[in-house]
Amino acid sequence: MIQKIFSLIIFSLLIGREAFSQDKNFHIYLCFGQSNMEGHGKYETQDTMSNKRFRVLQTVNCPEINREKGKWYDSQPPITRCNTGLTPADYFGKTLAENLPDSIVIGVINVSVGGCHIQLFDKDSVNNYVANAPNWMKGMLASYNNNPYNHLIEMAKLAQKSGVIKGVLLHQGESNTGDIDWPNKVNTVYQNLLTDLSLQAATTPLLAGELLSAEYEGKCASMNEIINKLPQTIPNAHIVSSKNCEGIADGLHFSPAGYRQLGKNYAKVLLSSIYSIYQ
């Protein structure tokens, strides 16, 4: 009996310690998608200037840049995997940190796979997707233990010990261009995230970015019409415009300048609709 009471006391102390260690002013955002969220753009010197109030949770081991999986670092590209490039999440975090009170710290977790369909992040279809994935994708999938969704959940649960998940950033759709069921497929992933991380839809906005626009000869620009319908399926979804976000010649990806602007656009949507302070 005494041993049981002692065990309960120890358990309570451990729970209390974990709850105490969670900083309510550490606002964490989950990022996922395909190559534009993964980071296709080559980062430049101006992009490596870090902000102490913008942090990234390393999701894979990268000894070549002295980062370990599961640890927080001052955010500098690459923030997805060891050899990826500039992403919209980079300037999303910087812009938030610059516009929020000094007491707020921003953290991001980015698990993305170039060329993937949204089905890769669906728990019910991921195994079949991975089994039939093209050879060029297999290395990326292996870095996430062949299950990017589970990997994102693992990292998110670790992050919840330090801070509070405040929202989700998605940039995906090129591989699903023309798929009118895309909003429902995204909703499946979103609902799974809410359930697996004990989050509430009302306090967990989903920000979905438009693809490279027709303004820059985006080959998948027609998908933006479907992306803009997402709030009809997910009430707390917000669409991020890709207007004025420069692209490159392949018609699929943004230029470094485009990624910077797109990241700022993500932040502006959040600041104006959720934080309600952006001027």
FENRA-V907467 format. One record per residue. N is the residue number from 1. PSI is psi in degrees with one decimal (NA if undefined). OMEGA is omega in degrees with one decimal (none if undefined). D_LAST is the distance of its C-alpha to the last C-alpha in whole Angstrom. Layout:
n=<N | N>
psi=<PSI | PSI>
omega=<OMEGA | OMEGA>
d_last=<D_LAST | D_LAST>
This chain:
n=<1 | 2 | 3 | 4 | 5 | 6 | 7 | 8 | 9 | 10 | 11 | 12 | 13 | 14 | 15 | 16 | 17 | 18 | 19 | 20 | 21 | 22 | 23 | 24 | 25 | 26 | 27 | 28 | 29 | 30 | 31 | 32 | 33 | 34 | 35 | 36 | 37 | 38 | 39 | 40 | 41 | 42 | 43 | 44 | 45 | 46 | 47 | 48 | 49 | 50 | 51 | 52 | 53 | 54 | 55 | 56 | 57 | 58 | 59 | 60 | 61 | 62 | 63 | 64 | 65 | 66 | 67 | 68 | 69 | 70 | 71 | 72 | 73 | 74 | 75 | 76 | 77 | 78 | 79 | 80 | 81 | 82 | 83 | 84 | 85 | 86 | 87 | 88 | 89 | 90 | 91 | 92 | 93 | 94 | 95 | 96 | 97 | 98 | 99 | 100 | 101 | 102 | 103 | 104 | 105 | 106 | 107 | 108 | 109 | 110 | 111 | 112 | 113 | 114 | 115 | 116 | 117 | 118 | 119 | 120 | 121 | 122 | 123 | 124 | 125 | 126 | 127 | 128 | 129 | 130 | 131 | 132 | 133 | 134 | 135 | 136 | 137 | 138 | 139 | 140 | 141 | 142 | 143 | 144 | 145 | 146 | 147 | 148 | 149 | 150 | 151 | 152 | 153 | 154 | 155 | 156 | 157 | 158 | 159 | 160 | 161 | 162 | 163 | 164 | 165 | 166 | 167 | 168 | 169 | 170 | 171 | 172 | 173 | 174 | 175 | 176 | 177 | 178 | 179 | 180 | 181 | 182 | 183 | 184 | 185 | 186 | 187 | 188 | 189 | 190 | 191 | 192 | 193 | 194 | 195 | 196 | 197 | 198 | 199 | 200 | 201 | 202 | 203 | 204 | 205 | 206 | 207 | 208 | 209 | 210 | 211 | 212 | 213 | 214 | 215 | 216 | 217 | 218 | 219 | 220 | 221 | 222 | 223 | 224 | 225 | 226 | 227 | 228 | 229 | 230 | 231 | 232 | 233 | 234 | 235 | 236 | 237 | 238 | 239 | 240 | 241 | 242 | 243 | 244 | 245 | 246 | 247 | 248 | 249 | 250 | 251 | 252 | 253 | 254 | 255 | 256 | 257 | 258 | 259 | 260 | 261 | 262 | 263 | 264 | 265 | 266 | 267 | 268 | 269 | 270 | 271 | 272 | 273 | 274 | 275 | 276 | 277 | 278 | 279>
psi=<-45.7 | -41.2 | -38.6 | -42.8 | -42.4 | -40.6 | -39.6 | -38.1 | -45.9 | -43.7 | -43.6 | -39.3 | -40.8 | -43.0 | -42.7 | -38.6 | -42.1 | -42.2 | -38.6 | -32.8 | -14.9 | 117.8 | 114.5 | -16.8 | 5.4 | 100.9 | 118.6 | 138.8 | 131.7 | 133.8 | 132.4 | 163.6 | -152.1 | -148.4 | -33.8 | -32.2 | -31.6 | -38.9 | 83.7 | -24.3 | 139.7 | 123.0 | 154.6 | 173.6 | -41.4 | -23.9 | -13.0 | 0.7 | 113.1 | 161.4 | 123.9 | -16.2 | 15.5 | 115.0 | 156.7 | 137.3 | 117.7 | 124.6 | -11.0 | 154.7 | 131.4 | 78.0 | -27.5 | -19.6 | 18.7 | 45.5 | 143.0 | 141.2 | 135.4 | 4.8 | 150.0 | 141.5 | 155.2 | 132.5 | 121.1 | 142.3 | 145.3 | 136.7 | -4.0 | -69.9 | -177.7 | -33.2 | 21.1 | 176.9 | -151.5 | 138.3 | 163.8 | -24.5 | -28.9 | -52.4 | -15.1 | -52.4 | -42.2 | -43.4 | -40.5 | -48.0 | -36.6 | -21.8 | -7.8 | 160.4 | 153.3 | -18.8 | -15.7 | 130.6 | 137.6 | 136.4 | 144.6 | 150.3 | 120.6 | 115.0 | 102.6 | 154.0 | 117.4 | 135.7 | 3.6 | 153.1 | 162.9 | -24.3 | -21.1 | -28.3 | 7.5 | 121.8 | -30.1 | -16.2 | -5.9 | -41.3 | -44.2 | -38.6 | -47.5 | -39.5 | -28.8 | 12.8 | 147.9 | 156.5 | -37.2 | -17.0 | -16.6 | -36.8 | -40.5 | -42.7 | -39.8 | -33.8 | -19.6 | 27.8 | 34.2 | 23.7 | 81.5 | -35.7 | -49.9 | -35.5 | -42.5 | -42.5 | -43.2 | -47.1 | -37.5 | -41.0 | -36.3 | -43.0 | -33.0 | -14.6 | -19.3 | -34.9 | -162.1 | 127.3 | 122.6 | -12.1 | 176.8 | 133.9 | 129.0 | 133.0 | 102.7 | 154.6 | -21.8 | -43.9 | -10.6 | 17.9 | 128.5 | -4.0 | 101.3 | -13.2 | 3.6 | -44.3 | -38.6 | -36.4 | -39.3 | -40.8 | -36.7 | -45.9 | -44.9 | -46.5 | -37.2 | -40.7 | -46.2 | -46.8 | -48.7 | -21.1 | 7.6 | 47.2 | 158.7 | 135.6 | -37.7 | -24.6 | 13.5 | 81.7 | 148.7 | 119.7 | 119.1 | 124.5 | 142.6 | 155.7 | 172.3 | 127.1 | 166.5 | -24.9 | -33.7 | 29.4 | 42.1 | 124.5 | -21.9 | 20.6 | -26.9 | -23.2 | -20.3 | -29.3 | -39.1 | -42.0 | -39.2 | -10.4 | -4.2 | -39.8 | -17.6 | -24.1 | -37.9 | 103.2 | -33.0 | 27.9 | 144.1 | 134.1 | 133.8 | 120.1 | 143.9 | 14.1 | 136.8 | 14.7 | 104.8 | 142.9 | 178.4 | 178.9 | -19.0 | -10.1 | 10.5 | -35.8 | 157.9 | 156.1 | 169.3 | -41.4 | -36.7 | -40.7 | -39.8 | -46.4 | -40.0 | -41.7 | -40.5 | -36.4 | -40.8 | -47.4 | -39.8 | -39.2 | -44.1 | -42.9 | -35.8 | -33.6 | -30.6 | -54.9 | -25.6 | 40.0 | -6.9 | 132.2 | NA>
omega=<179.4 | 179.1 | 179.8 | 178.5 | 179.9 | 179.8 | 179.0 | 178.6 | 179.6 | 179.0 | -179.8 | 178.6 | 179.3 | 178.9 | 179.4 | 179.3 | 179.9 | -179.7 | -178.2 | -175.7 | -179.7 | -178.2 | -179.1 | 178.5 | 174.9 | -173.8 | -172.6 | -179.4 | 176.9 | -178.7 | 176.1 | -179.2 | 178.7 | -162.7 | -179.8 | 173.9 | 178.3 | 179.3 | -178.9 | -174.9 | 177.2 | -179.1 | -176.3 | -176.4 | -178.7 | -177.4 | -175.7 | 177.5 | -174.1 | 175.9 | -175.7 | 179.8 | 175.5 | -172.8 | 176.6 | 173.9 | -179.8 | -174.9 | 175.7 | 176.8 | 178.8 | -178.2 | -178.2 | 175.3 | 174.4 | 176.5 | -179.7 | 177.0 | 175.5 | 179.3 | 178.0 | 178.1 | 168.8 | -170.4 | 172.7 | 176.4 | 5.1 | -177.3 | -178.1 | 173.4 | -168.5 | -173.7 | 178.2 | -174.4 | -177.7 | -179.6 | 174.1 | 179.8 | 179.3 | -176.4 | 168.7 | -178.2 | 179.6 | -177.6 | 176.3 | -177.7 | -179.0 | -173.6 | 179.5 | 179.1 | -177.7 | -179.6 | -176.9 | 174.0 | -179.0 | 175.1 | 176.3 | 174.2 | -174.9 | 175.2 | -174.5 | -177.4 | 179.6 | 174.6 | -173.8 | 168.8 | 178.2 | -179.2 | 178.7 | -178.2 | 177.0 | -176.8 | -176.1 | -176.4 | -173.1 | -176.8 | 178.5 | 179.8 | -178.6 | -179.1 | -177.6 | -178.0 | 177.3 | -176.8 | -176.7 | -179.5 | -170.5 | 179.1 | 178.2 | -179.4 | -179.1 | -179.3 | 176.8 | 179.8 | 177.0 | 175.9 | -177.1 | -179.6 | 178.8 | 179.1 | 178.2 | 178.5 | 179.1 | -179.2 | -179.6 | 178.4 | 175.2 | -179.1 | -179.3 | 174.5 | -177.6 | -175.6 | -174.6 | 177.1 | -174.1 | -178.7 | -177.1 | 175.9 | 179.0 | 166.1 | -175.8 | 177.9 | -179.6 | -178.9 | 177.9 | -176.6 | 179.9 | -177.6 | -176.1 | 178.1 | -178.7 | 179.2 | 178.6 | 178.6 | 175.9 | -179.7 | 177.3 | 179.0 | -178.7 | 180.0 | 176.5 | 177.3 | 179.8 | -178.0 | -174.5 | -179.0 | 178.9 | 179.2 | 177.8 | -178.2 | -176.0 | -177.9 | -179.7 | -179.2 | 173.9 | 178.5 | -178.6 | -177.4 | 173.9 | 176.7 | 179.3 | -170.3 | 176.7 | 177.0 | 179.0 | 176.5 | 178.0 | -177.1 | -178.8 | -176.2 | 179.5 | -179.6 | -177.9 | 177.6 | 178.2 | 178.7 | -178.7 | 176.7 | -175.7 | 179.4 | 175.8 | -180.0 | 179.8 | -175.4 | -178.8 | 173.4 | -179.9 | -177.0 | 179.7 | -177.6 | 173.4 | 178.0 | -180.0 | 176.6 | -173.2 | 177.7 | 175.9 | -168.9 | -178.1 | 177.4 | -178.4 | -171.5 | 177.6 | 173.1 | 175.4 | 177.6 | 178.3 | 178.1 | 178.4 | -178.5 | 179.9 | 177.3 | 177.0 | 178.6 | 175.6 | -177.4 | -178.6 | 178.4 | -178.7 | -178.0 | -177.7 | -175.0 | -176.3 | 179.8 | 175.3 | 178.8 | -173.3 | -179.6 | none>
d_last=<61 | 60 | 59 | 57 | 55 | 55 | 53 | 51 | 50 | 49 | 47 | 45 | 44 | 43 | 40 | 39 | 39 | 37 | 34 | 34 | 33 | 30 | 27 | 24 | 22 | 22 | 20 | 22 | 22 | 25 | 25 | 28 | 29 | 31 | 31 | 27 | 26 | 29 | 28 | 30 | 28 | 30 | 28 | 28 | 28 | 24 | 23 | 26 | 24 | 23 | 21 | 23 | 20 | 20 | 24 | 26 | 29 | 32 | 33 | 36 | 39 | 38 | 41 | 40 | 37 | 38 | 36 | 37 | 37 | 35 | 34 | 30 | 29 | 26 | 25 | 26 | 27 | 29 | 28 | 30 | 33 | 35 | 35 | 32 | 29 | 26 | 24 | 20 | 20 | 21 | 17 | 16 | 17 | 16 | 12 | 12 | 14 | 12 | 9 | 12 | 14 | 17 | 19 | 18 | 20 | 19 | 22 | 23 | 27 | 27 | 31 | 31 | 34 | 34 | 36 | 36 | 36 | 34 | 37 | 37 | 35 | 37 | 40 | 42 | 42 | 41 | 45 | 46 | 43 | 44 | 48 | 47 | 45 | 45 | 47 | 44 | 41 | 44 | 43 | 39 | 40 | 43 | 40 | 39 | 42 | 42 | 40 | 36 | 35 | 38 | 36 | 33 | 34 | 36 | 33 | 31 | 33 | 34 | 30 | 30 | 32 | 30 | 26 | 25 | 24 | 21 | 21 | 23 | 22 | 24 | 25 | 28 | 30 | 32 | 35 | 35 | 34 | 36 | 36 | 35 | 36 | 33 | 31 | 33 | 34 | 31 | 31 | 34 | 32 | 29 | 32 | 34 | 31 | 30 | 34 | 35 | 32 | 32 | 29 | 28 | 26 | 24 | 22 | 23 | 20 | 22 | 19 | 22 | 21 | 22 | 25 | 26 | 25 | 28 | 26 | 27 | 31 | 30 | 33 | 32 | 29 | 31 | 30 | 26 | 28 | 29 | 26 | 24 | 27 | 26 | 24 | 27 | 29 | 27 | 24 | 22 | 21 | 18 | 19 | 17 | 17 | 19 | 19 | 19 | 20 | 23 | 27 | 30 | 33 | 34 | 32 | 31 | 29 | 26 | 26 | 25 | 22 | 21 | 21 | 18 | 16 | 17 | 17 | 13 | 13 | 14 | 12 | 9 | 11 | 12 | 9 | 8 | 12 | 13 | 11 | 9 | 6 | 4 | 0>
